[in-house]
Amino acid sequence: MAEQSDEAEIQKQTTLELWLILHHKVYDLTKFLEEHPGGEEVLREQAGGDATENFEDVGHSTDAREMSKTYIIGELHPDDRPKLNKPPPRHPA
């Protein structure tokens, strides 16, 4: 893993780039937006925050979990873990 990121830095990455947090790891999913089976909007709703709960609620496959590891760019700084910004829960369309 490259480096530790703080929550403010991650939240800035929501327009041109899409960063989010899963299990205290920072992911850059910018290049995955068009490939995501659930659609781009699902990821955009989670941008800049902790998407762990929603990721787990969906029940991603083992293959999806393995593939996600290729998008890890760092780890959330330990000081920011207690104050994670969790996006609102997804509502079915």
C-alpha positions in Angstrom: 0.0 0.0 0.0 1.2 3.4 -0.9 0.4 5.7 1.9 -2.1 6.8 4.6 -4.8 9.3 3.7 -6.9 11.5 5.9 -10.7 11.7 5.7 -10.6 15.3 4.3 -8.4 14.2 1.4 -10.7 11.3 0.5 -13.8 13.5 0.6 -12.2 15.9 -2.0 -11.9 13.0 -4.5 -15.5 13.0 -5.6 -15.7 15.0 -8.9 -13.0 13.9 -11.4 -11.8 11.0 -9.3 -13.8 8.6 -7.2 -12.3 7.5 -3.9 -14.0 5.7 -1.1 -13.2 3.7 2.0 -13.8 0.0 2.6 -12.6 -1.6 5.8 -10.2 1.4 6.5 -8.6 1.0 3.0 -8.8 3.8 0.4 -9.9 2.8 -3.0 -9.6 4.8 -6.3 -12.5 3.4 -8.3 -12.4 6.1 -11.1 -11.4 3.5 -13.8 -14.0 1.1 -12.5 -17.1 3.4 -12.8 -18.2 2.2 -16.2 -17.6 -1.5 -15.4 -19.4 -1.7 -12.1 -22.3 -4.2 -12.5 -24.6 -2.1 -10.2 -24.0 1.1 -12.3 -21.9 4.2 -11.9 -24.5 6.0 -9.7 -24.2 3.4 -6.9 -20.5 4.2 -6.6 -21.0 8.0 -6.9 -23.4 7.9 -4.0 -20.6 6.4 -1.8 -17.8 8.7 -3.0 -15.7 10.4 -0.4 -17.0 8.3 2.5 -17.0 5.0 4.2 -18.9 2.5 2.0 -18.1 -0.6 4.1 -21.6 -1.1 5.4 -23.3 -0.8 2.0 -20.6 -2.9 0.4 -21.2 -5.7 2.9 -25.0 -5.4 2.7 -24.9 -6.1 -1.1 -23.1 -9.4 -0.5 -20.3 -9.1 -3.1 -18.9 -12.3 -4.5 -15.4 -13.6 -3.7 -14.4 -12.6 -7.2 -15.6 -9.0 -6.6 -13.7 -8.9 -3.4 -10.5 -10.1 -5.0 -10.9 -7.6 -7.9 -11.4 -4.8 -5.5 -7.9 -5.3 -4.0 -6.5 -4.0 -7.3 -8.0 -0.6 -6.6 -6.5 0.0 -3.2 -4.3 3.1 -3.1 -3.7 3.5 0.6 -5.1 3.2 4.1 -7.2 5.6 6.1 -5.1 7.3 8.7 -5.7 5.8 12.2 -6.6 9.2 13.7 -9.5 9.5 11.2 -11.0 6.1 11.7 -13.3 7.1 14.7 -14.8 10.0 12.7 -15.6 8.3 9.5 -18.1 10.0 7.2 -20.6 7.2 6.3 -22.7 8.0 3.2 -26.5 7.6 3.7 -27.9 4.1 3.1 -28.9 3.3 -0.4 -32.6 3.3 -1.2 -34.0 1.0 -3.9 -35.2 2.7 -7.0 
